[in-house]
Amino acid sequence: MAGFAKPAAPAAPPDVRITVKAVTAGTDHKGKTTVSSRRLQIQLENREHRDLKGLQLEWKIVGEDIQNHRKSITAKGNRTVNLDADGNLDIESDVARFSKTEGGVKTIGRGKNRRRVGQPDTGHRYAGYVAELKQGGKVIAEASTNGIQKQLK
């Protein structure tokens, strides 16, 4: 058929693999309170035979309230990165801190009616992460703890 041009096929997103490890960055104990620190080690692997410039890497470290199990973003960050053809890039996130206080035991009543009642722990603990690599605002690679993105919404 003469005169009809085929529409251009949408360009496939670049082939980039993202690997994330959540590592402990230290723990401090002060009385009944424990502060633990986590950081993300993010590795980007460009599987394209061309350089990729101006990619946006965004990450979130998620915490969970110990009592009600509600998830919230404890720390987040972003960085603009360039990937060499067939190259790797390692990035570390900032540290996120999680504080937990032991509930202990409370004595109530007097005399024969005195009893000890356990008190619940309070604070936050590490729950997971989300990392996304974007090109022009479109996600081209992502990694996350299973189901954590749904729980944040």
C-alpha positions as CSV (number, residue, x, y, z in Angstrom):
1,M,0.0,0.0,0.0
2,A,1.6,3.1,-1.1
3,G,1.3,6.4,0.8
4,F,0.9,4.9,4.3
5,A,3.7,5.1,6.7
6,K,4.0,2.6,9.6
7,P,3.9,4.2,13.0
8,A,7.2,4.1,14.8
9,A,7.5,1.3,17.4
10,P,8.0,2.6,20.9
11,A,11.6,2.4,22.0
12,A,12.3,-0.4,24.5
13,P,13.5,0.7,27.9
14,P,17.3,0.2,28.4
15,D,18.3,-3.1,29.9
16,V,19.6,-2.2,33.4
17,R,19.6,-4.5,36.4
18,I,19.4,-3.1,39.9
19,T,20.5,-5.1,42.9
20,V,20.0,-3.9,46.5
21,K,21.3,-5.2,49.9
22,A,20.2,-3.7,53.2
23,V,23.2,-3.9,55.6
24,T,23.4,-3.1,59.2
25,A,25.5,0.0,59.9
26,G,25.7,-0.4,63.6
27,T,23.7,-0.8,66.8
28,D,23.8,1.3,70.0
29,H,22.4,0.2,73.4
30,K,21.6,2.8,76.0
31,G,19.6,1.4,78.9
32,K,16.3,-0.1,77.6
33,T,16.7,1.7,74.2
34,T,18.4,0.2,71.2
35,V,19.2,2.3,68.1
36,S,20.0,0.2,65.0
37,S,21.2,1.7,61.7
38,R,20.6,0.4,58.2
39,R,22.0,1.5,54.8
40,L,21.3,0.3,51.3
41,Q,24.1,-0.9,49.0
42,I,22.8,-0.4,45.5
43,Q,24.4,-1.9,42.4
44,L,23.4,-0.8,38.9
45,E,24.5,-3.0,36.0
46,N,24.1,-1.6,32.4
47,R,23.5,-4.4,30.0
48,E,23.4,-2.1,27.0
49,H,26.3,-1.6,24.6
50,R,25.9,2.2,24.9
51,D,26.4,4.8,27.6
52,L,23.3,5.9,29.6
53,K,23.3,9.4,30.9
54,G,21.1,11.4,33.3
55,L,19.3,8.5,35.0
56,Q,17.6,9.2,38.3
57,L,18.1,6.7,41.1
58,E,15.6,7.1,44.0
59,W,15.5,5.0,47.1
60,K,13.3,4.7,50.3
61,I,14.1,2.9,53.5
62,V,10.9,1.8,55.2
63,G,10.3,1.4,59.0
64,E,7.4,-0.3,60.9
65,D,5.8,0.8,64.1
66,I,6.3,-2.0,66.6
67,Q,2.9,-1.7,68.2
68,N,0.5,-1.1,65.2
69,H,2.7,-2.4,62.4
70,R,2.1,0.7,60.3
71,K,4.7,1.2,57.6
72,S,6.3,4.6,56.9
73,I,9.3,6.0,55.1
74,T,12.2,6.5,57.5
75,A,14.8,7.7,55.0
76,K,14.9,8.5,51.3
77,G,17.3,9.9,48.8
78,N,18.0,10.3,45.1
79,R,21.0,10.7,42.8
80,T,21.6,11.4,39.1
81,V,23.8,8.8,37.6
82,N,25.6,8.0,34.4
83,L,26.3,4.4,33.4
84,D,29.1,3.4,31.0
85,A,28.3,0.9,28.3
86,D,28.3,-2.7,29.8
87,G,29.4,-1.1,33.1
88,N,28.6,-1.4,36.8
89,L,28.0,1.4,39.4
90,D,27.9,0.9,43.2
91,I,26.1,3.4,45.4
92,E,25.5,3.6,49.1
93,S,22.5,5.3,50.7
94,D,22.5,7.5,53.7
95,V,22.0,5.7,57.1
96,A,18.5,5.3,58.5
97,R,18.1,4.9,62.2
98,F,15.5,2.8,64.0
99,S,14.9,3.2,67.8
100,K,13.2,0.6,70.0
101,T,12.5,0.9,73.7
102,E,11.9,-2.2,75.8
103,G,8.6,-2.1,77.6
104,G,9.8,-3.9,80.8
105,V,7.5,-4.8,83.7
106,K,5.2,-2.6,85.8
107,T,4.1,-3.5,89.3
108,I,0.5,-2.6,90.1
109,G,-1.6,-3.0,93.2
110,R,-0.5,-3.4,96.9
111,G,-0.2,-6.2,99.4
112,K,-1.8,-9.4,98.3
113,N,-3.2,-7.7,95.2
114,R,0.2,-6.7,93.9
115,R,1.1,-8.2,90.5
116,R,3.6,-7.6,87.7
117,V,2.3,-6.7,84.3
118,G,4.5,-6.8,81.1
119,Q,4.6,-3.5,79.1
120,P,4.8,-3.6,75.3
121,D,7.9,-2.5,73.4
122,T,7.7,0.8,71.6
123,G,9.4,2.4,68.7
124,H,10.3,1.5,65.1
125,R,12.1,-1.3,63.3
126,Y,13.4,-1.9,59.8
127,A,10.8,-3.2,57.4
128,G,12.2,-3.0,53.9
129,Y,13.3,-0.8,51.0
130,V,12.2,0.4,47.5
131,A,14.7,1.5,44.8
132,E,13.8,2.8,41.4
133,L,15.9,3.8,38.4
134,K,14.2,6.3,36.1
135,Q,14.9,7.7,32.7
136,G,12.9,10.7,31.7
137,G,10.5,10.1,34.6
138,K,9.7,6.5,33.5
139,V,10.8,3.6,35.7
140,I,13.2,1.4,33.8
141,A,14.4,-0.8,36.7
142,E,13.3,-1.4,40.3
143,A,13.9,-3.5,43.4
144,S,12.0,-3.7,46.6
145,T,11.3,-5.9,49.6
146,N,8.3,-8.2,48.7
147,G,5.0,-6.3,48.9
148,I,6.4,-3.2,50.6
149,Q,5.2,-0.8,47.9
150,K,1.6,-1.8,48.3
151,Q,1.8,-1.4,52.1
152,L,3.1,2.2,51.7
153,K,0.1,3.4,49.7
